[in-house]
Structure formats: structure tokens, C-alpha cells
Amino acid sequence: MELQALPSRIGQVRRIVSAQLRYWHLDALIDRASLGVTELLSNVHRHAQPDKTCTVEIELLLDRLTVSVRDGDPRMPVVDDAEPLATCGRGLAMVAAMSESWGVRPDGESGKVVWFTLPTSAPAVAAAPTRRRRAVQEKPARRFAEVGLPAEALRPEHAPARSAVAG
């Protein structure tokens, strides 16, 4: 999406990114993706010249989400060491800390793309210690026809949403 990186628009983009990640069932990434896109758009708002026009893209490929912001300023960003009481200057350091990877690349003769990636798969969890299992008394399974449930009871609890708009 193309936009002007103004404070009022940054909140809108955050909501759009959140909605798209919910649609992709990537709710666990919403906080980090929102933080990252907010920081990148804030940098465009503060630093980009000659204007604040930029493009935000989110891309999902296999097990990787990539969020990128393209602007028309060819100057490359610099990660500064912010003073402990500084109220700004930590944006790219936060992006680096919360993402799997990040970077910047020139975009044509007058612009750049700043991007970061987040893994979509959950990290491997160490196997839980095995517990002793108690013997369970086996009972013969009932056949489907013996259960006798009406057809309505076989439907899933949450059916997918359907549009109420005709046509």
C-alpha cells in the first residue's frame, strides 16, 4: 500500500497489517510486525526527503514473513547508540532485536527499501520428560451407526463465515 508517513496514517497501517496477519492465521506475529512497521514508518516521517510518500509491503513465503517500507530518499539509515535518557534513536535497534533479520537496499537511483523478517513457524520446544503411563482398561469402540447422533450434531461448532451480501 502506498501512503504518506504521517502519524495518523501509521496507526491505520498497523491495523491493516494486524488484520492481514489474522487472516493468514499468524496472530502470534502481530505485536512484532506492528512494532517493526511502526518504527520503519516513523523513520520515514522523521527523516525521508523530499517527501513522506512510501510503500509498505508484507509478504508471506513458506515460513518467513517479510515486512518492507520503500521510500524516495536515497540516504541509508544509520543505527545510532542512543543515550540512556534519549526519547528517540532506538527504532532500528528495536527492529534488529525483535526480528529474525533486517536490512536496507537501494531502490533505483532515488530511494531505498528497509525490511525485516519474522519466522512464521514456532521454535522447536524441548521434549517434555516422559511419564509412566497407567494401563487403561480397553472398551470396545462403538461403530458410527450405533452412536445415533442427528445430522446437525455432526456439523462443526464454528462454521466458516459467509457473506450476507447477495451476488
Number of C-alpha atoms within 10 A of each C-alpha: 10 12 14 17 24 15 12 9 13 21 15 11 19 19 14 14 20 19 15 14 19 14 10 10 11 15 14 13 16 18 11 15 25 19 15 25 26 20 19 24 31 17 17 24 19 11 14 21 15 9 14 19 18 22 16 20 14 19 11 15 9 9 10 14 20 19 22 22 21 23 26 22 23 17 13 13 16 9 13 11 10 13 10 6 6 9 8 8 15 16 19 20 15 15 24 17 11 17 17 14 14 18 14 15 13 17 15 10 9 11 18 21 22 22 23 23 23 19 16 17 11 8 7 6 6 6 6 6 6 6 6 6 6 6 6 6 6 6 6 6 7 8 8 8 7 8 8 8 10 8 7 7 8 8 9 8 7 6 7 7 6 6 7 6 5 4 4
